[in-house]
């Protein structure tokens, strides 16, 4: 955990979503509360080519739902 200022820390967290896909997050901890998180998705996987547009639209909508 890295101290950025009094009462303001940042820590890193990783979550394996599925085989070969991981979330790397930097989480802000301010006055003991986990607040904003910078999220980086890393990895590769295959999808059916005929569903690529639907997949991209759904993933984009999911990201927008949680984006601040």
N, C-alpha and C positions, 0 to 999 in steps of 0.2 A: 504494500500500500504506500502510495506516494503522497506526502503532505504538500498541498499547494498554497495553503494559507491557514490561518487559525480557524479551525472547525470545518475546513474544506480539504477533503482527501480524494484520491482517485485510485481505483484498483482495476485490475484486469480479470476478466472471466471468459472462459471458453466453453462452448456447448457443442457437442457433436450432434447434429440434427439427424443425420443418416450416414450411410457409408460414403466416405469421401466428401462430405459437406459439413463445414464447421462455421459457427458464429464466433467471432473474436470481438469482445466488447470491452470498452473502457467505461467504467461506471463512476459517476460523480457521487460522492458521499458528503453531504453537507449537513452539518449539525446532527449527525447520526441517521439521516434519511438517505436512502438510495434514490437519487433523482435522475437526471439525464444520463443516457448511455449512448456512446458512439458505437455503431454496429458495423462490422465488416463481415461479409459472407465470403467464405473461401472454399473452393472446391470445384469439382466437375461431376456431371452426371448426364445421362442420356434421357431424352424424352422422344415420343413418337413425333415425327415431323409434321403430321397433319394437326397435332394439338399445340404446336409451338406458339401460335398467336394467342390462343386461349390461355395457355400457361403464362405467357408474358403479361397479358392483361390482368389475370387473377393475382399474380405475384406483385405487380405494380399496385393494384388496388389494396392488397394486404399491407404493403409497405406504407402507402399513403394513409391507411387507417391508423397506424401507430406512430407516424411521423409527427414530430413537434415543430 
